[in-house]
Amino acid sequence: MAQLFSDVLGAPVSVGALAQMVTEAAEATKPFLSATRFLLHEEPVVHFDETGGRATGRLHWVHSASTGLLTLINCHPKRGRAAMDDLGVIRSMTGVAVHDGWKPYRHYGVVHALCNA
């Protein structure tokens, strides 16, 4: 990745500098993520899904909460409730949770609707 940045920027970029850029970018998104999470809590209907993917050389789970205008995505090493709790939407929302009927969604005290996936 550092080589790619070097090619694009036309100047050498060290792995350490790249790691620092990623850390700073992650910190900079925190207010946006908090605002998106808050807005999703207030939505009347939120759609949830999860899928597997590789991160840091091993299987992780990408969990999402979305509406027509808002999307919050989190990559987590676990697939179940721990990951959904870390996403921070379904446990605090007041509207309808639309999902595929996967059993861990039923743990939450919201109105459930199936997406028929």
Salt bridges, closest charged atoms under 4 A:
GLU27 OE2 - LYS30 NZ 2.79
GLU50 OE2 - ARG79 NH2 3.31
ASP86 OD2 - HIS76 NE2 2.60
